[in-house]
Amino acid sequence: MTDLLTTIERAFHYRGDVTVHLKNGTNVVGYIFNRDPQKEALTLFLANASTPQEFAYQQIERIEFTGEDTAAGKSWKEWQEKKTAN
Protein backbone atom coordinates (compact mmCIF):
# COMPACT_ATOMS: atom_id res chain seq x y z
CA MET A 1 0.00 0.00 0.00
CA THR A 2 2.94 2.34 0.63
CA ASP A 3 3.93 2.25 -3.06
CA LEU A 4 0.35 3.06 -4.05
CA LEU A 5 0.20 5.98 -1.60
CA THR A 6 3.45 7.35 -3.03
CA THR A 7 2.09 7.01 -6.58
CA ILE A 8 -1.19 8.69 -5.61
CA GLU A 9 0.71 11.64 -4.17
CA ARG A 10 2.85 11.93 -7.33
CA ALA A 11 -0.25 11.63 -9.53
CA PHE A 12 -2.00 14.37 -7.55
CA HIS A 13 0.85 16.78 -8.33
CA TYR A 14 1.08 15.66 -11.96
CA ARG A 15 -0.49 18.16 -14.37
CA GLY A 16 -1.71 15.69 -16.93
CA ASP A 17 -4.06 12.75 -17.26
CA VAL A 18 -3.36 9.42 -15.63
CA THR A 19 -4.80 5.98 -16.23
CA VAL A 20 -6.10 4.34 -13.08
CA HIS A 21 -6.24 0.56 -13.32
CA LEU A 22 -8.87 -0.79 -10.96
CA LYS A 23 -8.78 -4.21 -9.36
CA ASN A 24 -12.01 -5.17 -11.15
CA GLY A 25 -10.23 -4.86 -14.52
CA THR A 26 -11.64 -1.45 -15.43
CA ASN A 27 -9.35 1.38 -16.54
CA VAL A 28 -10.31 5.03 -16.14
CA VAL A 29 -8.49 8.00 -17.62
CA GLY A 30 -8.62 11.43 -16.09
CA TYR A 31 -7.03 14.19 -14.05
CA ILE A 32 -6.64 13.66 -10.31
CA PHE A 33 -7.74 16.88 -8.68
CA ASN A 34 -8.19 15.64 -5.11
CA ARG A 35 -7.00 12.88 -2.84
CA ASP A 36 -8.17 12.41 0.71
CA PRO A 37 -5.88 10.26 2.86
CA GLN A 38 -8.41 10.27 5.71
CA LYS A 39 -11.17 8.91 3.48
CA GLU A 40 -8.61 6.85 1.53
CA ALA A 41 -10.10 8.05 -1.75
CA LEU A 42 -9.12 10.09 -4.76
CA THR A 43 -11.29 12.10 -7.13
CA LEU A 44 -10.78 12.32 -10.88
CA PHE A 45 -12.22 14.43 -13.62
CA LEU A 46 -12.69 11.64 -16.14
CA ALA A 47 -11.74 12.30 -19.75
CA ASN A 48 -15.15 11.10 -20.99
CA ALA A 49 -17.49 12.45 -18.27
CA SER A 50 -18.68 15.85 -17.12
CA THR A 51 -18.76 15.12 -13.40
CA PRO A 52 -15.89 14.01 -11.17
CA GLN A 53 -15.80 10.47 -9.83
CA GLU A 54 -14.36 9.20 -6.56
CA PHE A 55 -12.41 5.96 -6.16
CA ALA A 56 -11.41 4.29 -2.91
CA TYR A 57 -7.72 3.48 -2.61
CA GLN A 58 -8.74 -0.16 -2.07
CA GLN A 59 -10.21 -0.25 -5.59
CA ILE A 60 -6.94 0.79 -7.24
CA GLU A 61 -4.49 -1.74 -8.65
CA ARG A 62 -2.05 0.78 -10.11
CA ILE A 63 -1.74 4.22 -11.71
CA GLU A 64 0.06 5.11 -14.95
CA PHE A 65 1.12 8.58 -16.02
CA THR A 66 -0.29 8.47 -19.55
CA GLY A 67 -1.14 12.07 -20.44
CA GLU A 68 1.23 14.90 -21.20
CA ASP A 69 2.24 16.99 -18.20
CA THR A 70 1.03 20.34 -19.53
CA ALA A 71 3.48 22.28 -17.35
CA ALA A 72 6.56 20.16 -18.08
CA GLY A 73 9.61 22.29 -18.71
CA LYS A 74 7.84 25.48 -17.72
CA SER A 75 8.90 27.40 -14.68
CA TRP A 76 7.52 30.15 -12.49
CA LYS A 77 10.42 32.38 -13.55
CA GLU A 78 9.57 31.94 -17.25
CA TRP A 79 5.93 32.76 -16.54
CA GLN A 80 6.89 35.92 -14.65
CA GLU A 81 9.23 37.06 -17.45
CA LYS A 82 6.53 36.49 -20.06
CA LYS A 83 3.95 38.35 -17.98
CA THR A 84 6.17 41.39 -17.42
CA ALA A 85 7.11 41.48 -21.12
CA ASN A 86 3.47 42.11 -22.07
N, CA, C and O of each residue as an XYZ file, in Angstrom:
344
protein
N       0.830     -1.205      0.000
C       0.000      0.000      0.000
C       0.868      1.261      0.000
O       0.458      2.299     -0.520
N       2.067      1.171      0.583
C       2.941      2.336      0.626
C       3.310      2.809     -0.770
O       3.322      4.011     -1.032
N       3.613      1.872     -1.676
C       3.927      2.248     -3.060
C       2.747      2.945     -3.720
O       2.924      3.925     -4.444
N       1.547      2.442     -3.470
C       0.353      3.057     -4.047
C       0.163      4.464     -3.494
O      -0.160      5.382     -4.247
N       0.357      4.647     -2.207
C       0.201      5.976     -1.604
C       1.208      6.963     -2.191
O       0.876      8.122     -2.439
N       2.424      6.505     -2.409
C       3.446      7.351     -3.032
C       3.035      7.718     -4.453
O       3.177      8.872     -4.859
N       2.533      6.759     -5.206
C       2.086      7.012     -6.582
C       0.897      7.956     -6.607
O       0.825      8.835     -7.466
N      -0.028      7.789     -5.689
C      -1.191      8.688     -5.611
C      -0.731     10.113     -5.363
O      -1.235     11.043     -5.992
N       0.205     10.295     -4.469
C       0.712     11.639     -4.171
C       1.396     12.240     -5.401
O       1.181     13.411     -5.714
N       2.213     11.454     -6.100
C       2.853     11.927     -7.327
C       1.807     12.263     -8.388
O       1.921     13.279     -9.073
N       0.800     11.420     -8.524
C      -0.253     11.628     -9.525
C      -1.066     12.879     -9.217
O      -1.509     13.570    -10.134
N      -1.263     13.172     -7.949
C      -2.002     14.371     -7.551
C      -1.262     15.632     -8.011
O      -1.894     16.605     -8.422
N       0.052     15.616     -7.945
C       0.848     16.780     -8.328
C       1.176     16.811     -9.818
O       1.715     17.800    -10.315
N       0.857     15.743    -10.525
C       1.081     15.665    -11.960
C       0.042     16.522    -12.661
O      -1.125     16.516    -12.268
N       0.437     17.254    -13.685
C      -0.489     18.161    -14.366
C      -0.925     17.615    -15.706
O      -0.988     18.341    -16.698
N      -1.224     16.339    -15.726
C      -1.710     15.685    -16.930
C      -2.614     14.528    -16.543
O      -2.784     14.230    -15.361
N      -3.183     13.889    -17.530
C      -4.064     12.753    -17.264
C      -3.263     11.525    -16.846
O      -2.111     11.336    -17.237
N      -3.910     10.712    -16.047
C      -3.362      9.421    -15.633
C      -4.376      8.345    -15.990
O      -5.559      8.627    -16.182
N      -3.901      7.119    -16.074
C      -4.797      5.982    -16.231
C      -4.780      5.220    -14.919
O      -3.730      4.777    -14.454
N      -5.959      5.073    -14.329
C      -6.103      4.340    -13.080
C      -6.628      2.951    -13.420
O      -7.719      2.805    -13.971
N      -5.854      1.954    -13.090
C      -6.236      0.560    -13.320
C      -6.871      0.043    -12.032
O      -6.224     -0.028    -10.987
N      -8.145     -0.313    -12.130
C      -8.874     -0.792    -10.965
C      -8.747     -2.305    -10.834
O      -8.506     -3.012    -11.813
N      -8.911     -2.778     -9.627
C      -8.779     -4.208     -9.360
C      -9.837     -5.045    -10.067
O      -9.644     -6.245    -10.264
N     -10.954     -4.429    -10.450
C     -12.010     -5.173    -11.150
C     -11.745     -5.277    -12.654
O     -12.576     -5.801    -13.397
N     -10.588     -4.778    -13.103
C     -10.233     -4.861    -14.515
C     -10.567     -3.631    -15.328
O     -10.183     -3.545    -16.495
N     -11.263     -2.686    -14.751
C     -11.639     -1.451    -15.428
C     -10.481     -0.460    -15.399
O      -9.743     -0.384    -14.416
N     -10.328      0.294    -16.479
C      -9.351      1.377    -16.538
C     -10.096      2.685    -16.731
O     -11.015      2.766    -17.546
N      -9.706      3.703    -15.988
C     -10.312      5.027    -16.138
C      -9.195      6.031    -16.385
O      -8.118      5.947    -15.794
N      -9.475      6.976    -17.266
C      -8.492      8.002    -17.618
C      -9.036      9.342    -17.173
O     -10.199      9.665    -17.417
N      -8.192     10.118    -16.519
C      -8.618     11.434    -16.090
C      -7.533     12.165    -15.332
O      -6.388     11.722    -15.247
N      -7.929     13.295    -14.786
C      -7.032     14.186    -14.054
C      -7.374     14.098    -12.572
O      -8.512     14.354    -12.179
N      -6.401     13.740    -11.757
C      -6.640     13.658    -10.305
C      -6.595     15.072     -9.745
O      -5.554     15.728     -9.781
N      -7.728     15.542     -9.228
C      -7.737     16.880     -8.678
C      -7.887     16.894     -7.170
O      -7.816     17.954     -6.549
N      -8.097     15.714     -6.564
C      -8.186     15.641     -5.107
C      -7.855     14.232     -4.646
O      -8.187     13.245     -5.303
N      -7.203     14.166     -3.514
C      -6.998     12.883     -2.838
C      -7.178     13.169     -1.360
O      -6.731     14.194     -0.845
N      -7.840     12.243     -0.694
C      -8.168     12.415      0.713
C      -7.633     11.226      1.500
O      -8.283     10.182      1.552
N      -6.457     11.365      2.113
C      -5.880     10.256      2.862
C      -6.757      9.777      4.015
O      -6.725      8.597      4.366
N      -7.538     10.676      4.607
C      -8.406     10.266      5.711
C      -9.554      9.390      5.231
O      -9.926      8.425      5.898
N     -10.113      9.725      4.077
C     -11.174      8.905      3.475
C     -10.605      7.752      2.676
O     -11.325      6.822      2.311
N      -9.288      7.814      2.400
C      -8.611      6.852      1.534
C      -9.308      6.766      0.171
O      -9.709      5.699     -0.293
N      -9.431      7.956     -0.446
C     -10.098      8.046     -1.748
C      -9.464      9.165     -2.562
O      -8.920     10.123     -2.014
N      -9.547      9.023     -3.876
C      -9.118     10.095     -4.763
C     -10.257     10.415     -5.713
O     -11.126      9.581     -5.970
N     -10.239     11.642     -6.232
C     -11.287     12.100     -7.126
C     -10.663     12.511     -8.452
O      -9.675     13.244     -8.493
N     -11.258     12.025     -9.529
C     -10.779     12.320    -10.880
C     -11.851     13.033    -11.680
O     -13.046     12.775    -11.537
N     -11.379     13.953    -12.539
C     -12.220     14.429    -13.624
C     -11.927     13.468    -14.762
O     -10.834     13.490    -15.328
N     -12.880     12.637    -15.099
C     -12.685     11.643    -16.144
C     -12.681     12.292    -17.512
O     -13.398     13.262    -17.755
N     -11.869     11.751    -18.401
C     -11.740     12.299    -19.750
C     -13.055     12.241    -20.519
O     -13.286     13.075    -21.394
N     -13.920     11.280    -20.213
C     -15.154     11.099    -20.989
C     -16.419     11.374    -20.171
O     -17.489     10.870    -20.513
N     -16.316     12.160    -19.103
C     -17.486     12.454    -18.267
C     -17.457     13.915    -17.832
O     -16.396     14.539    -17.790
N     -18.612     14.447    -17.514
C     -18.685     15.852    -17.124
C     -18.650     16.063    -15.615
O     -18.492     17.192    -15.152
N     -18.796     14.997    -14.851
C     -18.756     15.124    -13.397
C     -17.598     14.295    -12.839
O     -17.266     13.243    -13.387
N     -16.987     14.763    -11.760
C     -15.888     14.007    -11.169
C     -16.376     12.704    -10.553
O     -17.549     12.562    -10.210
N     -15.464     11.764    -10.421
C     -15.797     10.470     -9.827
C     -14.756     10.125     -8.769
O     -13.562     10.366     -8.947
N     -15.232      9.561     -7.674
C     -14.361      9.200     -6.556
C     -14.072      7.701     -6.571
O     -14.942      6.886     -6.877
N     -12.830      7.358     -6.233
C     -12.411      5.963     -6.164
C     -11.697      5.723     -4.844
O     -10.810      6.487     -4.464
N     -12.084      4.662     -4.145
C     -11.408      4.289     -2.910
C     -10.035      3.732     -3.238
O      -9.865      3.049     -4.248
N      -9.061      4.014     -2.399
C      -7.723      3.479     -2.606
C      -7.756      1.959     -2.760
O      -6.982      1.394     -3.533
N      -8.647      1.301     -2.028
C      -8.744     -0.160     -2.066
C      -9.149     -0.682     -3.440
O      -8.875     -1.838     -3.762
N      -9.792      0.147     -4.252
C     -10.214     -0.249     -5.593
C      -9.068     -0.219     -6.600
O      -9.164     -0.832     -7.663
N      -7.992      0.483     -6.278
C      -6.941      0.786     -7.244
C      -5.857     -0.288     -7.248
O      -5.294     -0.645     -6.213
N      -5.587     -0.788     -8.454
C      -4.491     -1.743     -8.652
C      -3.182     -0.988     -8.871
O      -2.170     -1.256     -8.222
N      -3.235     -0.016     -9.825
C      -2.049      0.784    -10.114
C      -2.457      2.029    -10.889
O      -3.581      2.136    -11.378
N      -1.515      2.971    -10.992
C      -1.744      4.222    -11.709
C      -0.591      4.431    -12.682
O       0.577      4.271    -12.328
N      -0.944      4.793    -13.922
C       0.061      5.106    -14.946
C      -0.061      6.583    -15.338
O      -1.159      7.133    -15.417
N       1.076      7.195    -15.575
C       1.115      8.584    -16.023
C       1.080      8.556    -17.553
O       2.118      8.418    -18.201
N      -0.108      8.688    -18.121
C      -0.293      8.471    -19.545
C      -0.505      9.742    -20.352
O      -0.286      9.740    -21.563
N      -0.921     10.817    -19.717
C      -1.141     12.069    -20.439
C       0.066     12.968    -20.335
O       0.923     12.781    -19.471
N       0.130     13.943    -21.217
C       1.234     14.897    -21.204
C       1.111     15.817    -19.997
O       0.030     16.335    -19.714
N       2.205     16.019    -19.293
C       2.244     16.990    -18.199
C       2.270     18.363    -18.860
O       3.286     18.757    -19.432
N       1.170     19.086    -18.787
C       1.025     20.343    -19.528
C       1.956     21.441    -19.034
O       2.133     22.446    -19.722
N       2.554     21.274    -17.865
C       3.475     22.283    -17.349
C       4.929     21.820    -17.396
O       5.810     22.498    -16.867
N       5.185     20.693    -18.013
C       6.558     20.156    -18.077
C       7.486     21.147    -18.771
O       7.182     21.663    -19.846
N       8.611     21.397    -18.136
C       9.606     22.288    -18.712
C       9.300     23.763    -18.543
O      10.083     24.609    -18.975
N       8.202     24.079    -17.937
C       7.836     25.475    -17.722
C       8.141     25.820    -16.260
O       7.971     24.991    -15.366
N       8.578     27.013    -16.043
C       8.902     27.404    -14.680
C       8.177     28.687    -14.301
O       7.678     29.418    -15.156
N       8.133     28.935    -13.019
C       7.522     30.151    -12.493
C       8.278     31.367    -13.025
O       7.665     32.372    -13.386
N       9.598     31.277    -13.073
C      10.418     32.383    -13.554
C      10.074     32.729    -15.003
O       9.941     33.903    -15.347
N       9.930     31.709    -15.852
C       9.568     31.945    -17.246
C       8.209     32.606    -17.356
O       8.013     33.494    -18.186
N       7.270     32.182    -16.528
C       5.928     32.760    -16.541
C       5.996     34.236    -16.156
O       5.365     35.080    -16.793
N       6.765     34.543    -15.107
C       6.887     35.923    -14.655
C       7.513     36.807    -15.734
O       7.055     37.924    -15.973
N       8.567     36.294    -16.389
C       9.226     37.064    -17.446
C       8.272     37.324    -18.601
O       8.254     38.424    -19.152
N       7.486     36.333    -18.973
C       6.529     36.494    -20.060
C       5.452     37.503    -19.681
O       5.046     38.322    -20.504
N       4.993     37.443    -18.440
C       3.945     38.346    -17.977
C       4.434     39.793    -17.957
O       3.705     40.693    -18.373
N       5.657     40.030    -17.480
C       6.169     41.387    -17.425
C       6.530     41.938    -18.801
O       6.572     43.153    -18.996
N       6.790     41.047    -19.753
C       7.114     41.482    -21.118
C       5.893     42.027    -21.844
O       6.033     42.789    -22.801
N       4.704     41.650    -21.406
C       3.465     42.106    -22.069
C       2.982     43.416    -21.541
O       1.958     43.925    -21.997
